[in-house]
């Protein structure tokens, strides 16, 4: 199933939006469902990440690889045997002098058909929660000075 969510036009810089999405290891602090994240390997253009995510009554442990295309996109994939398909795409674009657009798209299918059948109805809600948590995190970290140069996000 493919789910796409336009997060919206936000009064922040591309760098600020990108930095929040790329701060994967902080996801458990602000995204519902993320229980644990461990960076296995990190470079300037990506990361290998072990994650534990709860989808309703289901808990999934898996590894992903993130490719950073600063400051406009993050592509996340997985060859973990848990999934038959896993793709997550963050996109950021300058709209005008004061706003940038942010969106997230996911295509996820679990290898075990019975598990996939249980998880698919939860996917749109999970992506919606991710979008809302992302927007709230941006507003929390950059409340007073939108469009200033990005700084490293703090917890």
C-alpha positions, 0 to 999 in steps of 0.5 A: 500500500502506498500512502502519501501525506502532504505535511503542509507549507511551513514557515521554516527553511529547507535546512530546518525541515531536513534536519528534523527528519534526518534526526532519526535517533530522536524519533522515539522522543516525539513520534508515537510508535517509535520505541527504539532507534539505534544508528549502526553506521552514519555518514554525511550522505546517509545512515544505517538504522536499527528500529523498533516500531509499534503498530497498534498491537504489533511490534516490528524490529528492522533495519533501514538505510537512509540516503540523505539528499540535503536539504531536499529529500531523504530516501529510506529503504530496507532489505530486512526480511520483515518486508517484501516492500519498504520505502519511505520518502521525505521531500522538502521544497521552497514555496516562496520567500517565507515558506517551504513545503514538506511531505512524506510518502510510504510504501510498505508491505510485510512479507508475512501475509497474515501480518501484512493484512493486520498492519495495512489498515494501520499504515495510513494512521501511522503516516498521518501521526508521523506527519503531525509529530514532525510538524509539531517537532519543527514548531517546538524546536524553532518557535520564534525565529523561522527561516534563520539558518538551521542549527542542530536540533536539541532534544 
